[in-house]
Amino acid sequence: MLLTIDIGNTSVTLGVFDGDHLTTTLRVATDTRRLADEYGLLLTGLLRQKGIEPSQLDAACICSVVPPLTVVLDEVCQNFFDLKPLTVSVGTRTGLKILYDSPRDVGTDRIVDAVAAIELYGTPAIIVDMGTATVFDGVTRDGEYLGGAIAPGISLAAESLFLNTSQLRRVELQAPKTAIGQNTTAALQSGLVLGYVGLVTFMVERFKNELGQDAKVIGTGGLISVVAKETSVFDDINPDLTLVGLRLIHQMNQQRANSPANQPAKGE
């Protein structure tokens, strides 16, 4: 079984694959104050509740946008699961050509999502990841990672309004009945939810103008359902896109390690 770990700014998402089949997913809060032993006890307990013993795991693959936790989860894999994880970074084989001005600046989660999108949906592709940030990624017809756009996430925008204004409150992130809100709650929901629907719709249109009108649009991320209910721009919603990408990248690197060219010669 393969353990995949996606370390995001808001949550850590884990997936367990039995072959190509994703059997289990778990989400825990991202907390850089939590120690490796704390995460280890938490994750082993949650996996056991799902019927998975640590001894059943035979490999692990990590992508992370939170460097302090990368080290912590690597330690968890080694000390609690007896595994040396593959951590996706510069130099990891992904099969993806990156056209970004500085490839090192691209978040590994964006690369992992692109790898999964190409495999599952073909090219060209537009990936809309709605998490702590709202991220748009473009993949060319030739399967190259072209670049993208980054905006604050819906929750981040909502929290900023709450913290930086005197009379605005936290609201449930759902679309109001009408775009013209007749109370403060509805007005906030309109601006946050319908406003982000407008953002997504406009950006997808611009991306298609540059990539091709036949580009598949894939939505992912913890808040994707909030926007997907209000627009028809998505061809598919796949909350497990990053986990699938991690499986594919682990598979590529395992095949590379096992290829004859990487095996020691007789007598070595």
RALINUR-V578868 format. One record per backbone hydrogen bond with DSSP energy under -0.5 kcal/mol. NH is the residue of the N-H (numbers start at 1). CO is the residue of the C=O. E is the energy in kcal/mol with one decimal. If there is no record, write none. Layout:
# RALINUR-V578868
nh,co,e
NH,CO,E
NH,CO,E
This chain:
# RALINUR-V578868
nh,co,e
2,17,-2.3
3,59,-2.7
4,2,-0.6
4,15,-3.4
5,61,-2.6
6,13,-3.1
7,5,-0.6
7,63,-2.9
8,6,-0.9
8,11,-2.1
12,28,-3.3
13,6,-2.6
13,11,-0.6
14,26,-3.1
15,4,-2.4
16,24,-2.4
17,2,-2.8
17,15,-0.5
18,21,-2.9
19,17,-0.7
21,18,-1.5
22,20,-0.5
23,16,-2.7
23,21,-0.8
24,16,-1.3
26,14,-2.4
28,12,-2.2
30,10,-2.2
34,31,-1.3
39,35,-2.5
40,36,-2.9
41,37,-2.3
42,38,-2.3
43,39,-3.0
44,40,-2.4
45,41,-1.9
46,42,-2.2
47,43,-2.6
48,44,-2.2
49,45,-1.8
50,46,-1.0
50,47,-0.5
51,48,-1.7
52,47,-2.7
53,51,-0.5
56,53,-2.2
57,54,-1.4
58,1,-2.8
59,1,-1.1
61,3,-2.3
62,86,-2.9
63,5,-2.3
65,7,-2.1
69,66,-1.5
70,66,-1.2
70,67,-0.5
71,67,-1.2
72,68,-0.9
73,69,-2.9
74,70,-2.0
75,71,-2.1
76,72,-2.1
77,73,-2.3
78,74,-2.0
79,75,-3.0
80,76,-2.8
81,76,-0.9
81,77,-0.8
83,77,-2.3
85,83,-0.8
86,60,-2.5
87,85,-0.7
88,62,-3.1
88,86,-0.6
92,89,-2.4
97,143,-0.6
99,97,-0.6
99,145,-3.2
105,102,-2.6
106,103,-1.4
110,107,-0.9
111,107,-1.4
112,108,-2.5
113,109,-2.3
114,110,-1.9
115,111,-2.3
116,112,-2.0
117,113,-2.6
118,114,-2.3
119,115,-1.8
120,116,-2.7
121,117,-2.9
122,117,-0.8
122,118,-1.2
124,139,-0.6
125,139,-1.9
126,216,-3.2
127,137,-2.5
128,126,-0.5
128,218,-2.9
129,127,-0.6
129,135,-3.1
130,128,-0.7
130,220,-2.7
131,129,-0.9
131,133,-2.5
134,151,-2.9
135,129,-2.8
135,133,-0.7
136,149,-3.0
137,127,-2.3
138,147,-2.9
139,125,-2.8
140,144,-2.7
143,140,-1.9
145,97,-3.0
146,138,-2.4
146,144,-0.8
147,138,-1.0
149,136,-2.1
151,134,-2.5
153,132,-1.8
157,153,-2.5
158,154,-2.6
159,155,-2.7
160,156,-2.0
161,157,-2.0
162,158,-2.1
163,159,-2.5
164,160,-1.9
165,161,-0.7
174,172,-1.7
181,179,-1.1
187,183,-2.6
188,184,-2.4
189,185,-2.5
190,186,-2.4
191,187,-2.3
192,188,-2.8
193,189,-2.4
194,189,-0.9
195,190,-1.5
196,192,-1.2
197,193,-1.9
198,194,-2.2
199,195,-1.9
200,196,-2.8
201,197,-2.8
202,198,-2.5
203,199,-2.7
204,200,-2.6
205,201,-1.9
206,202,-2.2
207,203,-2.7
208,204,-2.5
209,205,-1.7
210,206,-1.0
210,207,-0.6
211,207,-2.7
212,208,-2.5
215,212,-1.8
216,124,-2.1
218,126,-3.0
218,216,-0.6
219,236,-2.5
220,128,-2.7
223,130,-2.7
224,221,-1.5
226,223,-0.9
227,223,-0.9
228,224,-2.8
229,225,-1.3
230,227,-2.0
231,228,-0.9
235,217,-2.7
236,217,-1.5
238,219,-3.1
238,236,-0.5
241,238,-1.5
244,240,-2.3
245,241,-2.3
246,242,-2.2
247,243,-1.9
248,244,-2.3
249,245,-2.5
250,246,-2.5
251,247,-2.4
252,248,-2.3
253,249,-2.3
254,250,-2.2
255,251,-2.4
256,252,-2.0
257,253,-2.2
258,254,-1.8
259,255,-0.6
259,256,-0.9
262,259,-2.0
263,260,-1.5
268,265,-2.3
